[in-house]
Amino acid sequence: MKDRIKIVQAELNRRGISVGTVDGIIGTKTKTALNSIDGVSTGWPNSRKVIAFIQIMCRDKGIEVGKVDGYWGPQTEFAFDQLKHVIQFGELPSPWRDNENPEKRNPNNWPAESELDQFYGKVGENQVRLQLPYPHRLAWDKRKVIHSFYCHEKVRDSLCRVLTQVLDHYGMDEIKRLRLDLWGGCLNVRKKRGGSSYSTHSWGIALDYDSANNKLKWGRDRASFSSSEYDKWWEFWEAEGWVSLGRTKNYDWMHVQAVIV
């Protein structure tokens, strides 16, 4: 947290909103400065104000960060890494996820990345509400429970089948223990983190779960979803043709998509 505060303090000073010494401590001057920023609610806790200002910094530098809400999700975390690179080197890091390797189709006939527009239509369109078989908690704010979310109409029934199987097999106690209810999002029209093309989330055909324990660049040695405890979880997804980037590429273990790779 201290490195985030220092970056915020340095930027506030650069903008002419003096906070004094860049020390990583939220003192009176830093609090006052944050309260003067448009988009940062004065009613938020100080930690949330810091995150919101980081999101604003990312947005101002053309880094995709999503909604300025003061919550530290995977998109904000990745955007912050890019922001630090810009501060240090004066430019964004090079993309590292632009490779495509389409192979044969899966049981539900999900398309390859090169066929997304033809199969699903334009990004953000053809969305319907999925009523969840079991309640989900927001990964970035575990106090909030959701019972539905939007996804593409072509994947809704498959999603419902998968999650129903998860509930039947694990039960709610085990689902909570394994954090299979920590939902990191579905529909989100944005570019890939680390890439220049649209994320599969932009069509509402991908989901993230338990992002804190399955970070984007983590491999099998660190990601919790690589454990054998999750074998049935992946079995249910893969039986419907959904693809885990963790299982196929050994990164982004939080992510599962209705797109073949």
N, C-alpha and C positions, 0 to 999 in steps of 0.2 A: 504493500500500500504506500510505503514511503516514497518509492520511485515515482509512483503516479502523482503524488502530491507535489513533488519537486518539479515535474514536468508542467503541471498546472500552474505552479507559482511562477516558474520562468516565463510561461506564456502570458500570464496576467501582467507581469512586469513589462514584457515586450509590448503589450497592448497599451501601456501607459496607465494601468490600474495597479498602483504600487502596493505590493504586499511585503516589501522589505526583503530580508534575507531569505534565500531559497534554502530552507532547512528541512522540508518534508514534514513539518508540523502545522496542523490547522489552527493557527492562532487567530486573534481578533481581526487583523488586517486581511488575512486570507478569507475568513468567513464573510467579512463585509464585501470584499471584492467579488466573491462568488454570488452573493445576493444581488449584485448589480448586473449580472449577465442575463440577457434575454434568453428564455428557454430553460432557465434553471429556477425551479420553484423554491421560494424562500421557506416553504413549509417542509421541505425534504430534510432528512438527516444530512449531516456534513459529508459523510462518505458517499451518499447518493449524489450530492451536488458535485463532488469531485469527478465522479464517473460521468455525470451528465456533461460537464465541461470538456472532458476528454472526448466524448462523443461529438460535441460541437467542434472541437479542434479537428477531429478526423473529417467530419463533414466539410469544414471549410477548406481542407486540403484535398478534397476530391476523393477521399477514402470512403468506400461504402461501409456504413456502420448501422444502418437501420434507423429505428425511431430513437429520438433523444428522450430517454426515459429514466436514466440513472441506474439501470440494472446491468450487471456484468455477466452477460451471456457469451456464448462462443463467438458470435459475430463481433461483439465489442472487443473481446480478447484478441481476436485476430487483427482487427483494425488497429488496436493499440500497438501491436508488434510492428505493423506497417508504419504507424506514426513515428515510432522510435527510430525506424530505419530512415525515414524522411528527415527527421531532426539531425541524425548523425551524418547522413550521406547526401542529403539534399534532393533525393529522388526515391520513388517507390522501388521496392525489390522486384526483380524479374519474376514473371509468372512461372509456376512450377507444376501446374495441373492442366496443361493444354493438350495432352496426349489423348487420342481416342483409339480404342482397340475393339471395334464392334465384332461380335462373334454370332453364333447361331441364336435364334430366338428361344424364349423360354415358354413354359406351359401356358401362360396367360397372354402370350404373343406381345409382351412388352417390346418396344422398339429400341434400336440403338440410339445413341446421342445424336447422330446425324439425321435422324428421322423424327425428332420430337415434334416439330411444328406440323408435319404431315399427320402424325398419329394423334397428338393431343390438342393441336390448335395453337393459338397465340398465348404467350405467357400471361398468367393471371386470369385467363378466361375459363369458362366451363367448370366452375367450381360449385360444389354442393356441400351440404353439412353432413358430417358423419357423427351419428350418435354412438358414443363409446360404450363398449361392453363393460368396462370398468373405469372408475374415475381416474383421471390423470392430475398430477401436480405440475405446475410450471417449474422447470428446472432452475430458472433464475429467480423465482420467488415461490418457495415451497409452501407458503401459506395459502396460495391461491389454487383452488381446485377447479378443473374444467370437466365437463361432461360431453363436450362435442367440439369439433373444429372443422374448418373447411379444407377440402381436398378436391382433386379432379374427379369429375363424375365417373371416369373410366376405371378408377382404382378404388372407389368407395367400398364396393361389395367385397373385394379381395381383402382390403384392410380390415373390414368387420370380421371376416372369417379368421384371419390371422389372430387378431386380438381376442376373439372369443376362444380360440384354442389356447392362447396364453392363459386366460383366466381359468379355463377348465382344468388345465394341467397343473398350474402353479398354485392357484388360490390367492386371495388378496394378501394374506400375511407374507407369503413367499414373494409375491410381486413387489411388495414394499421393501422387503429385506434386500432383494436383488436390484431395487431401484428401477424396475421395469415400468413404473408409473411416472418417472421423471421425464416429462415431455419437453423437448427443446425446439419444437416448431415443425410446421409442414409448409403451408403456402407462404412464400416470402420472395417477392420479385426482386432479385439482386444478382450480381455477378458472383462467380465462384470465389471463395476465399483462396487467394493464391493463383487465380486464373483470370482470363479475360473474356470468357464466354459465360452465358447465363447458367446459374446453378439450376439443378433439377428441381430445387424448391420453388423456382419461379413458375412452374406448371402445377404445383401442389401434388407432386408425385414422389416426394421424398420426405422422410421423417428423421428427426434426431431424438435420441434418448440418452439421458444421463451424461450430458456433455462434460461435466466436471471430472468424471472418472474415465472418460474416453476421448481425450483431447485430439484435435485435428491431426497433429503430427506424431502422436504416440503409436508405437507398434505393439506387437504381441507381448513384449516384455513389460509393458506398463498398463495397457488398456484392460479394464476389468471385463469387458465383453468378450475377451479372448479366452476366458476361463471356461473349463468344462461345465461349470454350473449353468452356462447359457447355451448349451448344445441344443436343447429342445426349442429355446427361443429362436435360434437361427434355423432350425429344422422347419418350423412353422412358416417362417418367411420364405425360405428357399423352395418349399413345396408349392408356393404360389408364384414362384418365379422372381420374387424380389431379390435384389442384389445387395449384399453387404460389402462396402468398400474395404472394411477391415478384413474380411475373409478373403477378398480377391486381390486387394492391393496392399494390405497391411498398413493402412493409415485411415483416419476418420472412422474409427470403430463406432462412433455414435450414430452413424448415418446408414440408412437403408433406402433403396430407391427402386421404382418400377421402370428401370432402364437397364438394358443388358450392357455388359462391358467386355 
